[in-house]
Amino acid sequence: MNKRSRALDLFQKAYEKQMQGDLVAAIDLYKKSIEVLPTAEAHTFLGWTYSFQDRYEEAIEECEKAIREDPEFGNPYNDIGVYLIEKGRYDEAIPYFRRALEAKRYEAPHYPHFNLGRALEKKGLWLEAIEEYREALRLQSNYRLAEVSLYRLTAMMN
């Protein structure tokens, strides 16, 4: 088995463990995948696993490594922004969501639109937040969190 196949196999096993709630095993397997072949995906998902344990600084560090591996991969930018929101650092989060939206390799742009809306809402920029929630819904019409946030914020303004 070549390095890429071995790393991917470890990554997939890590993801399965993460989804089963076995975060310790997932972290170990993501780290092994990175040892075999560092990828932006493995660093990002390792960071995501850390976030499940409220280890946001470590999660951010892993996402920064992911960005160094592949600056065109959008997920780590969005994830850093989310972790910064969790820490109440809304101003710092906003540029990361914008960078996620500019990334060439990102298949779920509704997430950074929604999360940008969350940050803007927290800052009291409600009209801008509404526009981001609307854009998230335009891109993913069944995105329930964006729908709920849009209706809630619109109702608060009326």
C-alpha positions in Angstrom: 0.0 0.0 0.0 1.5 3.4 -1.0 1.7 6.4 1.4 -1.4 8.1 0.0 -3.5 5.0 0.3 -2.3 4.3 3.8 -2.9 7.9 4.9 -6.4 7.9 3.4 -7.2 4.6 5.1 -6.1 6.0 8.5 -8.1 9.2 7.8 -11.3 7.2 7.0 -10.9 5.1 10.1 -10.4 8.3 12.2 -13.5 9.8 10.7 -15.5 6.7 11.6 -14.2 6.8 15.2 -15.1 10.5 15.4 -18.6 9.9 14.2 -19.0 7.1 16.7 -17.9 9.5 19.5 -14.6 7.9 20.2 -12.6 11.1 20.0 -9.4 9.7 21.6 -9.1 7.0 18.9 -10.0 9.5 16.2 -7.3 11.9 17.3 -4.7 9.1 17.4 -5.7 7.9 13.9 -5.7 11.5 12.4 -2.3 12.0 13.8 -1.1 8.7 12.3 -2.5 9.7 8.9 -0.6 13.0 9.1 2.6 11.1 10.0 2.2 9.0 6.9 1.3 11.9 4.6 0.3 15.4 5.9 -2.9 16.7 4.2 -5.0 19.7 4.7 -8.0 17.4 5.2 -6.4 15.4 8.0 -5.2 18.6 9.8 -8.7 20.2 9.4 -10.5 17.1 10.7 -8.0 16.7 13.6 -8.8 20.3 14.5 -12.5 19.6 14.2 -12.1 16.7 16.6 -10.3 18.9 19.1 -13.2 21.3 18.9 -15.5 18.6 20.1 -13.4 18.7 23.3 -13.5 22.5 23.5 -9.8 22.5 22.6 -10.2 25.5 20.4 -6.6 26.8 20.4 -5.3 23.4 19.3 -8.1 23.2 16.7 -7.0 26.6 15.3 -3.4 25.4 15.2 -4.4 22.3 13.2 -6.4 24.5 10.8 -3.4 26.8 10.3 -1.3 23.7 9.4 -4.1 22.7 7.0 -3.9 26.2 5.3 -0.1 25.8 5.0 -0.6 22.4 3.3 -3.3 23.8 0.9 -4.2 27.5 1.0 -7.0 26.8 -1.6 -8.9 24.4 0.7 -11.8 26.4 2.2 -12.8 24.2 5.2 -10.0 25.3 7.6 -10.8 29.0 7.1 -14.4 28.4 8.0 -13.5 26.2 10.9 -11.1 28.8 12.4 -13.8 31.4 12.1 -16.3 29.1 14.0 -13.7 28.4 16.7 -13.1 32.1 17.1 -16.9 32.7 17.4 -16.9 30.1 20.2 -14.3 32.1 22.0 -16.3 35.4 21.5 -13.7 36.8 19.0 -16.2 37.9 16.3 -14.0 40.6 14.7 -11.2 38.0 14.2 -13.6 35.4 12.8 -15.0 37.5 10.0 -11.9 37.6 7.7 -11.7 33.8 8.0 -15.2 33.4 6.6 -14.5 35.7 3.8 -11.3 33.7 3.0 -13.3 30.5 3.0 -15.7 32.1 0.5 -12.7 33.0 -1.8 -11.1 29.5 -1.6 -11.0 27.6 -4.9 -11.5 24.3 -3.2 -14.7 24.4 -1.1 -17.8 22.5 -1.8 -20.1 23.9 0.9 -20.0 27.7 0.7 -23.3 28.0 2.5 -21.5 27.3 5.8 -19.2 30.3 5.7 -22.1 32.5 4.7 -24.2 31.2 7.6 -21.2 31.6 10.0 -20.4 35.0 8.8 -24.0 35.9 9.5 -23.6 34.5 13.0 -20.6 36.7 13.6 -22.2 39.8 12.1 -25.4 39.2 14.2 -23.3 39.0 17.4 -21.7 42.3 16.5 -25.2 43.9 16.1 -24.9 44.2 12.3 -28.3 42.6 11.7 -29.0 43.7 8.2 -25.7 42.3 7.0 -26.3 39.1 9.0 -29.7 38.7 7.3 -28.0 39.0 3.9 -25.6 36.3 4.8 -28.3 34.0 6.1 -30.3 34.6 2.8 -27.2 33.8 0.7 -26.7 30.6 2.7 -30.3 29.6 2.0 -29.9 30.6 -1.7 -27.0 28.2 -2.0 -28.6 25.4 0.2 -32.4 25.9 0.3 -32.9 23.2 2.9 -30.3 24.6 5.3 -32.4 24.7 8.5 -30.0 26.6 10.7 -29.9 29.4 8.3 -33.6 29.4 7.8 -34.2 29.5 11.6 -31.6 32.3 12.1 -33.1 34.4 9.3 -36.6 34.1 10.6 -35.5 34.7 14.2 -33.5 37.8 13.3 -36.1 39.2 11.0 -38.8 38.8 13.7 -36.5 40.6 16.2 -36.2 43.6 13.9 -40.0 43.9 13.4 
